[in-house]
Amino acid sequence: MRKNIFKTILCVVFAAALSVTATGCALFEHNNEKDYAQVVATVAPVEATYTVENEDGSKGETLTFKSEEKKIYKTQLISVWNSNAANLINSGYTPEDAANYLLDQLVQREQLLNEADKMIAFGLLKWNQNDKNEIMKSVYSSIDSLVKSISDGVLEDHDEPTVDSDSSSDTGSTTYPVPEVEEEEEEEDENPEVWKPDPSSYLAVSGDDDRNSRERETVRRLVDTLENYADSDIIATPVQKKYFENDIKKLRALIADYREEDIYAMLYDPDYNPETGEGNGTYIVEYLWGRSARESRKLTRLQDYATDGVNVSKEEVVGRYNSLLATQKSSYTDASKYKTAMSSDTENVVYTPDDNWFYVKHILIPFSDEQTAQLKAFKNNPLHSKNQITEYRAQLAKEIKSYPHVNGENDLSREMSIDAIYAAVMSKMSPLVNTPRDAERMFDSLVYEYNTDPGAFGSVKGYAIQRELPAGEKETYMQEFVDAARDMYENLQVGQVYPEKVITDYGVHIMYLASKTVAGAQKGLTEYQTPAEYKTVEQVIRDTLQSSKETAAYEEFCRKVIARYEDDENAVTKYTKRFKELYTL
C-alpha cells in the first residue's frame, strides 16, 4: 500500500509556498509589487563531499556537491500567511510568532530540498525515469485543468454547452467520488518507458472541423494566459523573463504557421534546457508547475528513504489492541464518549457495552432545486395539513429524474425514475439477502452508482442510530429516515434493503441495514470491522501504528537535517523588518 504520511514538519505550507504570485486575503492585502518582491530570507549554499565505496570495500571516487543560494520572497510568505495565519493565531500563536513560524517553515523546506539534491547527487537517493514520469503527469494534470477552464470559456462564448471532464483521465476530480482501489506496493520498474499524455488529451488533432476549430481557439487563449502569467510575475529574474519571452515567441510562431495542434505536446519536458534550447519543452511551464512538481517528488523520495525499513511487529499490534480494549471498557461508561465513538466512521470500536446502536447505509436520490422550492412553499402554506404535505412530497418524489453515475459522472443517456432505480437496486440485492458480506459490498458499489449524499460515499460503518434515545436527547436525523431505520432493526436482518422507498425533505432514500451491536461484545484481532470484511481489527491497528511510526521516523530525519543548519549561524539570513507589517497591522 502506498505510504501516506501526515508530515507535521512543513506540512501546512508546502503547497502555498510554491505560489509564484501573491494572493489577496482579508488578513493582509497589499498591491505594491516592489514590496512583494523583497527577499525576506536566504538559505546559504551548501557544500559537501562524499567518497564512494567500491564493491571490494576500498575508497572510490570523491564526489562534490554545492547548492545555489535559495531566496524566499515576501510574496511567498504572504501567500502562506493568508492561508495559515488565522488558524495559528486561533491556536495560541501571537501574530509575530505566526509570521516567524511560517517563515521558518519555508526556510526548512528549502533545507530539506538541499538535502534531497545532495543525496541524489551522491547516489544515495533514488532518482530515475519513474520520477520524471510522475513529474510529467503532475504538470500535465495542471495544464489539463487550465485547458478545461479555457475550453469552457470558448464554448460559452459560442453559446455551446460545456463538456463534462473525462473522469478516466489524469485531470483531477469528478462530480461524484469513485471507489478507491487499494493497490499493493509493487517493485518499481527500473527501466520504465517515458510517459506521454494520452493522445485523447491532445488539442486540435482528432476531432471534426468544428471541434478542431474550437480547440485551436483554446490553444491560442492558452498561450495568451501563459503570457499573462509571465508578465504578471514579480519575482522572476531578468534571465528567467528572457526565457519566458523566448517561449512565447516560439508558441506564437507555431500559431502563425497554423500549427496549434503541435503546442500541447511540447509544453513540458523535464529535461528541457532553456539556456541551450535542448529538449522539447517550455521554461514558463517549468516555472509555473514543473518546479513545484519536481520538488514535491524529491520530498517524496526523501520521505521514502527516511521511512524505509519501518515496520510494525505482532507484539506492538497486540499491545495496542489490549490497551485499546482496556481504554474502551473504562471510557465507554461515559455515555457521551461512547456516543462519540459509535458515531465516528473511523473509530476502531472493539467493545460495545450495550446493544442500543446499529448502523444503516443509504442511497439518496434528491429532489431538484425546483422541487425543493415547491415543497418549501407548500409546507409554508398554513392551510396545508401534515397529511397533505406528506402526499404532496410523495407526488414530487414520483417525478424525480436521476442518472446512474459512470466514473463519477452522470450518464445523461440513461435517465431513470425513482422506481427504476429502486428496482435496479433490489434486483442486485435480493439474491444476497442471506450473505451479509456480499450484500454490503454490493450495496457499497450501488452507492457509487446512484447516491448523491456526500456522507454516504466510502463510509465504513454507515450512519449510527440508537434504538432508543436517552431521556432528553433530541433526534438528529429526519424523522422519516430514523423511523424507517428503527423499523428495519426490528423486522429485518443485517444485509437486507428496506422494502419501501423512504421520502424525506431531501428526496428519496433507499436504506440498507448494515450491522447491529451486541451487548458486552468485544471484537478480537481477527474479527472484521463490518460484515463486508474489508479489514480486520488487526489490520486497522497495524495500519494506524505503521502510519504513526513512519511519521515519527520522517520527522526525526527532518529534525536532524534542520539541526545541522541551526549549528551554522551563517546558514540562514532573515530580514524581519521587511515583513513586520504582517503582525503589526
Secondary structure as GFF3:
##gff-version 3
##sequence-region A 1 585
A	DSSP	three_ten_helix	16	18	.	.	.	ID=ss1
A	DSSP	alpha_helix	33	36	.	.	.	ID=ss2
A	DSSP	beta_strand	39	43	.	.	.	ID=ss3
A	DSSP	beta_strand	47	53	.	.	.	ID=ss4
A	DSSP	beta_strand	59	66	.	.	.	ID=ss5
A	DSSP	beta_strand	70	73	.	.	.	ID=ss6
A	DSSP	alpha_helix	74	90	.	.	.	ID=ss7
A	DSSP	alpha_helix	95	121	.	.	.	ID=ss8
A	DSSP	alpha_helix	129	157	.	.	.	ID=ss9
A	DSSP	three_ten_helix	199	201	.	.	.	ID=ss10
A	DSSP	alpha_helix	209	232	.	.	.	ID=ss11
A	DSSP	alpha_helix	238	256	.	.	.	ID=ss12
A	DSSP	three_ten_helix	260	262	.	.	.	ID=ss13
A	DSSP	three_ten_helix	264	266	.	.	.	ID=ss14
A	DSSP	alpha_helix	283	285	.	.	.	ID=ss15
A	DSSP	pi_helix	286	290	.	.	.	ID=ss16
A	DSSP	alpha_helix	291	307	.	.	.	ID=ss17
A	DSSP	alpha_helix	314	331	.	.	.	ID=ss18
A	DSSP	alpha_helix	335	343	.	.	.	ID=ss19
A	DSSP	beta_strand	351	352	.	.	.	ID=ss20
A	DSSP	beta_strand	357	366	.	.	.	ID=ss21
A	DSSP	alpha_helix	369	380	.	.	.	ID=ss22
A	DSSP	alpha_helix	386	398	.	.	.	ID=ss23
A	DSSP	beta_strand	401	402	.	.	.	ID=ss24
A	DSSP	beta_strand	405	406	.	.	.	ID=ss25
A	DSSP	beta_strand	409	410	.	.	.	ID=ss26
A	DSSP	beta_strand	416	417	.	.	.	ID=ss27
A	DSSP	alpha_helix	418	429	.	.	.	ID=ss28
A	DSSP	three_ten_helix	430	432	.	.	.	ID=ss29
A	DSSP	alpha_helix	436	450	.	.	.	ID=ss30
A	DSSP	three_ten_helix	454	456	.	.	.	ID=ss31
A	DSSP	beta_strand	463	466	.	.	.	ID=ss32
A	DSSP	alpha_helix	479	491	.	.	.	ID=ss33
A	DSSP	beta_strand	502	504	.	.	.	ID=ss34
A	DSSP	beta_strand	507	516	.	.	.	ID=ss35
A	DSSP	beta_strand	521	522	.	.	.	ID=ss36
A	DSSP	alpha_helix	537	566	.	.	.	ID=ss37
A	DSSP	beta_strand	572	574	.	.	.	ID=ss38
A	DSSP	three_ten_helix	576	582	.	.	.	ID=ss39
###
